[in-house]
Amino acid sequence: MILKYPDKWLKHLCGAALVFLLSLGTTYWLWQYESRNAVIDQRSRDDANVQAFAERVEQRMRAQEQVLRGVQGLFTAAQSVGREAFTRYVDALQLGADVAGLEGLGWAPLLDGSERANHVLEMHALGYRGYDIRPDGDRKYMAPLVQLEPAIAFDVRTLGFDFLADPMRGAAMERARDSGRAAITGKLTQLVETGASPQASFVMFVPIYHHDAPTDTLEARRANLLGWVVAPCRMDVWMAGLPDHAGNAVAVRIFDGIELSGSSLMFDSNPPANGGEQPAAGTLEYIQVAGQTWTLAVVPQVTEGGPRIRNNAQIIARNGVVLSVLLSLLTWVLITDRARTMVVATHMTAELRETKEHFELIFDSSPDGMVITQQADGLIIDINKGFTAMTGYERSDVVSRSIGALPIWKTPEDRRRYRNELAEHQFCENLEVALVSKAGQNIVGILSAQPATFKGVACFVGVIRDITGRKAIEDRMAHMAQHDTLTGLPNRALFDDRLKQAISQANRNRGHLALLYVDLDHFKPVNDTLGHAAGDVLLKAVAQRMHDCVRASDTVARIGGDEFVVLLPTVQDAADALSVAEKIRHALNQSFLVAPGQMAYISSSTGVAIYPQHGLDEIQLAKNADSAMYHSKQHGRDKVTLFGAEDPVAADA
């Protein structure tokens, strides 16, 4: 038959070949498209990982600086700080427990070269017989390490090391002295030159100036320098307290400066086995920490048994080739035999439908306050200077007055809890109370009391530790972790949590919610022509207007430079969501005063997705709302588009 009908055979073969080539072309296009998307997705994940870890490193460094600032406050509040007072203070900090990553604190006074001999004799008199300033030699100024606490954690040979004699340590000390702020060294192989085995480390310095001396100018700071608070840090210990740095998903490396080399490598969470070659640099982030530049490199890891990212491009290529062959064979069969076509078409149509469905499915410092009261009647017998410094009450103000009648209690409940603890247990421990100073300043304190006998009278000795600063830092850090620093709106992390909760609630109640993606039109020209300061003013004004357009139960968040999202946890239907979206679009169409005499005009493109019609989880819902927003962008901007609708809502609708 082939010989008898050559023309028809060639025609049938050409038809099947054409179908095969078209299918391969489509498969190749889909493979390229998915490959590009995989690269973009991996780059986004790498950027998110490196930025999140950089924030944790910066937060750890700021927290460490706050601890050293506390020591600075100790020196500022007292005329002089002795070795015993310094030791007690450091012990109270509970380094390594309450202050993760910080092993110890030290003190290095500034000495004139002529004071060396007397200084060494003084240290010998304190019991340090082998103490001497190292390295030897005459120098104009010296800064030897004279105390390092907790002493049990460090080699006694560390005492006497002159930090100023080392160029790198000396440079960091001079930066701290001149700026009045904390400064760290570059990479060190030893915290103090004692001959121990090399370990990557750094030292943080905070300057201490003479009590009540002026420090408002550079000359004043140099003239009134008393010494430095020293915080030696081994990099492996410092990083061990940092969350999420040793997961299997990524390898984290930190370099001193911007040079990526073995000599500048300070930390590697996954060093190569047997000293092998270092892996690729990965995604880089340059961060400034206490005046020093660090380069953070994050490299994705593929570990045996760990999660793997599905390569959809390979699936598309493999299945596409198979499908192309099947389609060409199907075409051949359909062309050559009509009778057989009906049976084959039925089976292949079912297979194609299943294949399509399969693809879619894949798709907180000062001394403590102390007060002595009589057990019998609660009358105050005496107070210490710390109590006066904390509350502002002098001894003459409170002696012979009842502790309960003293107007330091902010709430009657705290006073009652204190009395009940003493009545029931004859002591109290770590009772957090809210107090008010004589000047009206609010104080958060930890109150403890123990029974004692004072001048033959049964008494309670109460101790109040001021934790106001620490509480404020905790509250502020908690807020910063979940809110945008410019606009004060919830950030992506907080918004994602609220979206998940809203979807769960809507699922239980069989209700609807709406997700709005809002992207500002013409924002870049405002930045380019009026400056970034004007752009920041505009973003804050946009956030306020959007917030004024929604209910108290709704959420407005900023997730990018000029990208915002709105969560409406309860809507009746799509019309409710479109009404709110139009209200926001109209509000953003009004002019903005971004500087005296400077007006800015923008618009917005909005995409709307409704749960559950447009997605059963937060990922699909967000994807569809984003898709609808881009549809508004592509159709002239200044529009609201409901996902799945043919046309966006026009600006004049």
Secondary structure as GFF3:
##gff-version 3
##sequence-region A 1 653
A	DSSP	alpha_helix	6	77	.	.	.	ID=ss1
A	DSSP	alpha_helix	83	93	.	.	.	ID=ss2
A	DSSP	beta_strand	105	109	.	.	.	ID=ss3
A	DSSP	beta_strand	111	112	.	.	.	ID=ss4
A	DSSP	three_ten_helix	113	115	.	.	.	ID=ss5
A	DSSP	alpha_helix	116	125	.	.	.	ID=ss6
A	DSSP	beta_strand	141	142	.	.	.	ID=ss7
A	DSSP	beta_strand	147	149	.	.	.	ID=ss8
A	DSSP	three_ten_helix	151	153	.	.	.	ID=ss9
A	DSSP	three_ten_helix	156	158	.	.	.	ID=ss10
A	DSSP	three_ten_helix	163	165	.	.	.	ID=ss11
A	DSSP	alpha_helix	167	179	.	.	.	ID=ss12
A	DSSP	beta_strand	183	184	.	.	.	ID=ss13
A	DSSP	beta_strand	201	209	.	.	.	ID=ss14
A	DSSP	alpha_helix	218	223	.	.	.	ID=ss15
A	DSSP	beta_strand	225	234	.	.	.	ID=ss16
A	DSSP	alpha_helix	235	240	.	.	.	ID=ss17
A	DSSP	beta_strand	250	256	.	.	.	ID=ss18
A	DSSP	beta_strand	265	268	.	.	.	ID=ss19
A	DSSP	three_ten_helix	273	275	.	.	.	ID=ss20
A	DSSP	beta_strand	283	289	.	.	.	ID=ss21
A	DSSP	beta_strand	292	300	.	.	.	ID=ss22
A	DSSP	alpha_helix	312	336	.	.	.	ID=ss23
A	DSSP	alpha_helix	338	362	.	.	.	ID=ss24
A	DSSP	beta_strand	369	374	.	.	.	ID=ss25
A	DSSP	beta_strand	380	383	.	.	.	ID=ss26
A	DSSP	alpha_helix	385	391	.	.	.	ID=ss27
A	DSSP	alpha_helix	395	398	.	.	.	ID=ss28
A	DSSP	alpha_helix	412	425	.	.	.	ID=ss29
A	DSSP	beta_strand	428	436	.	.	.	ID=ss30
A	DSSP	beta_strand	442	454	.	.	.	ID=ss31
A	DSSP	beta_strand	457	466	.	.	.	ID=ss32
A	DSSP	alpha_helix	468	482	.	.	.	ID=ss33
A	DSSP	alpha_helix	492	509	.	.	.	ID=ss34
A	DSSP	beta_strand	512	521	.	.	.	ID=ss35
A	DSSP	alpha_helix	523	530	.	.	.	ID=ss36
A	DSSP	alpha_helix	532	548	.	.	.	ID=ss37
A	DSSP	beta_strand	555	558	.	.	.	ID=ss38
A	DSSP	beta_strand	563	571	.	.	.	ID=ss39
A	DSSP	alpha_helix	574	589	.	.	.	ID=ss40
A	DSSP	beta_strand	592	595	.	.	.	ID=ss41
A	DSSP	beta_strand	598	600	.	.	.	ID=ss42
A	DSSP	beta_strand	603	611	.	.	.	ID=ss43
A	DSSP	alpha_helix	618	634	.	.	.	ID=ss44
A	DSSP	beta_strand	640	642	.	.	.	ID=ss45
###
